[in-house]
Amino acid sequence: MSAPELIRIVSRDSPMALAQVERVRAELAALSPGIRTEVVPVRTTGDRWLGDLSLVEGKGAFTKEVDAALLAGEADLAVHCLKDIPADRPLPAGTVFAAFLERDDVRDALIHPGGLGLAELPPGSRIGTSSVRRVAQLSAAHPHLECVPMRGNANRRMEKLAAGEADALLLAVSGLHRIGRPDVITEVLSTGEMMPPIGAGVLALQCRENDTDLIDVVSDLNHSATHRESTAERMLLHVLQGHCNSPIAGWARTDAEGELSLSAMVFSPDGKVVLSASEEAGRLDPETLGTSVAVALLRQGARELIDGIAH
């Protein structure tokens, strides 16, 4: 094996995405000090478009340009938030996941300028979020609150909050840590209050499948428990054929003994229908676990619920 001398890393050009690249560069430098890295930032459709994602290919809007740079040979390694990679279709032909970095916090955070917690917000408070998963769960548990659409990177959303476009925000805890702003967090919501999205807190590294020398190097960054959890969650989403307007939440976790479990929920957009399933893996491999939990949800009517949502 001949290790590459230079690895060109492609990523979205948002502050958070570039912070994620720096984590990858640091981990690669610690692993292989002789390898140089450089960043190839690209602006994606999802970053340019601030409207409904279903109008611009859904979640694929955050990955298409990154995939294209990788396949065109303009970069060697792509860094993605796993939650942004569609699971209802395979990765682009000719590419593979080379590693999943150790998972960060999967929870959501409430940001309220006055320091109020979610349960303390008065009726009619406007929560800024465009996540159908968050909207459905808020509607189910806190119907007295109003969700207002808000897209853009985390810094931009915080500017909109300061400008009075919302009374509070929901953002990912891991993302706020990545951009160095955990100080703005008012309350961290438990996974019982707000079930995470598929792939929450996971950075996935993608290569061309024929770049075997690079894959050999990058695969040493793989975190096995995160890999198994991600595999179970993405298989769940694949079997459900969830799209970007599907309020689906799912979280696989590994206990102290290394045992894997998966909990998942499917909601109607208004939160009035909530389907739930959970299973411990036991002897099941991650793919079988994801399939089994998805089938339990399908038996409860998840197919009709998902297919009945425009996308």
ChimeraX attribute file (.defattr): number of C-alpha atoms within 10 A of each C-alpha:
attribute: neighborCount
match mode: 1-to-1
recipient: residues
	/A:1	8
	/A:2	9
	/A:3	15
	/A:4	15
	/A:5	11
	/A:6	13
	/A:7	18
	/A:8	16
	/A:9	26
	/A:10	27
	/A:11	28
	/A:12	26
	/A:13	16
	/A:14	18
	/A:15	14
	/A:16	20
	/A:17	21
	/A:18	20
	/A:19	17
	/A:20	20
	/A:21	24
	/A:22	16
	/A:23	14
	/A:24	21
	/A:25	19
	/A:26	13
	/A:27	16
	/A:28	20
	/A:29	14
	/A:30	11
	/A:31	14
	/A:32	14
	/A:33	10
	/A:34	13
	/A:35	16
	/A:36	14
	/A:37	19
	/A:38	13
	/A:39	18
	/A:40	20
	/A:41	18
	/A:42	16
	/A:43	15
	/A:44	19
	/A:45	20
	/A:46	24
	/A:47	16
	/A:48	11
	/A:49	14
	/A:50	14
	/A:51	14
	/A:52	17
	/A:53	20
	/A:54	15
	/A:55	10
	/A:56	14
	/A:57	17
	/A:58	19
	/A:59	20
	/A:60	20
	/A:61	22
	/A:62	25
	/A:63	23
	/A:64	16
	/A:65	19
	/A:66	25
	/A:67	22
	/A:68	13
	/A:69	20
	/A:70	22
	/A:71	17
	/A:72	9
	/A:73	11
	/A:74	14
	/A:75	23
	/A:76	22
	/A:77	29
	/A:78	25
	/A:79	24
	/A:80	23
	/A:81	22
	/A:82	20
	/A:83	19
	/A:84	19
	/A:85	22
	/A:86	24
	/A:87	24
	/A:88	17
	/A:89	12
	/A:90	11
	/A:91	14
	/A:92	12
	/A:93	9
	/A:94	12
	/A:95	17
	/A:96	17
	/A:97	20
	/A:98	23
	/A:99	24
	/A:100	29
	/A:101	22
	/A:102	16
	/A:103	19
	/A:104	16
	/A:105	14
	/A:106	21
	/A:107	21
	/A:108	26
	/A:109	25
	/A:110	22
	/A:111	25
	/A:112	21
	/A:113	14
	/A:114	10
	/A:115	15
	/A:116	15
	/A:117	16
	/A:118	23
	/A:119	8
	/A:120	8
	/A:121	19
	/A:122	11
	/A:123	11
	/A:124	12
	/A:125	16
	/A:126	21
	/A:127	27
	/A:128	25
	/A:129	20
	/A:130	19
	/A:131	19
	/A:132	21
	/A:133	25
	/A:134	25
	/A:135	25
	/A:136	26
	/A:137	26
	/A:138	21
	/A:139	18
	/A:140	18
	/A:141	14
	/A:142	16
	/A:143	16
	/A:144	15
	/A:145	18
	/A:146	18
	/A:147	24
	/A:148	18
	/A:149	18
	/A:150	22
	/A:151	20
	/A:152	17
	/A:153	16
	/A:154	20
	/A:155	15
	/A:156	12
	/A:157	20
	/A:158	20
	/A:159	11
	/A:160	18
	/A:161	21
	/A:162	13
	/A:163	10
	/A:164	11
	/A:165	17
	/A:166	22
	/A:167	22
	/A:168	27
	/A:169	24
	/A:170	25
	/A:171	22
	/A:172	21
	/A:173	23
	/A:174	21
	/A:175	25
	/A:176	19
	/A:177	16
	/A:178	19
	/A:179	16
	/A:180	12
	/A:181	14
	/A:182	14
	/A:183	9
	/A:184	15
	/A:185	21
	/A:186	19
	/A:187	17
	/A:188	19
	/A:189	18
	/A:190	13
	/A:191	13
	/A:192	8
	/A:193	14
	/A:194	19
	/A:195	23
	/A:196	26
	/A:197	24
	/A:198	28
	/A:199	27
	/A:200	28
	/A:201	23
	/A:202	23
	/A:203	24
	/A:204	24
	/A:205	24
	/A:206	24
	/A:207	25
	/A:208	23
	/A:209	14
	/A:210	11
	/A:211	15
	/A:212	15
	/A:213	12
	/A:214	22
	/A:215	22
	/A:216	15
	/A:217	19
	/A:218	23
	/A:219	15
	/A:220	15
	/A:221	18
	/A:222	17
	/A:223	14
	/A:224	13
	/A:225	20
	/A:226	23
	/A:227	19
	/A:228	18
	/A:229	26
	/A:230	27
	/A:231	20
	/A:232	31
	/A:233	30
	/A:234	24
	/A:235	23
	/A:236	30
	/A:237	23
	/A:238	19
	/A:239	18
	/A:240	25
	/A:241	17
	/A:242	21
	/A:243	23
	/A:244	21
	/A:245	19
	/A:246	24
	/A:247	26
	/A:248	30
	/A:249	24
	/A:250	26
	/A:251	22
	/A:252	28
	/A:253	19
	/A:254	16
	/A:255	9
	/A:256	7
	/A:257	6
	/A:258	9
	/A:259	13
	/A:260	23
	/A:261	22
	/A:262	23
	/A:263	19
	/A:264	26
	/A:265	23
	/A:266	30
	/A:267	24
	/A:268	23
	/A:269	23
	/A:270	16
	/A:271	21
	/A:272	13
	/A:273	12
	/A:274	19
	/A:275	18
	/A:276	17
	/A:277	18
	/A:278	20
	/A:279	16
	/A:280	16
	/A:281	19
	/A:282	10
	/A:283	10
	/A:284	13
	/A:285	13
	/A:286	24
	/A:287	17
	/A:288	16
	/A:289	27
	/A:290	32
	/A:291	20
	/A:292	22
	/A:293	28
	/A:294	29
	/A:295	18
	/A:296	17
	/A:297	21
	/A:298	19
	/A:299	11
	/A:300	16
	/A:301	13
	/A:302	24
	/A:303	18
	/A:304	10
	/A:305	19
	/A:306	23
	/A:307	14
	/A:308	11
	/A:309	13
	/A:310	10
	/A:311	15
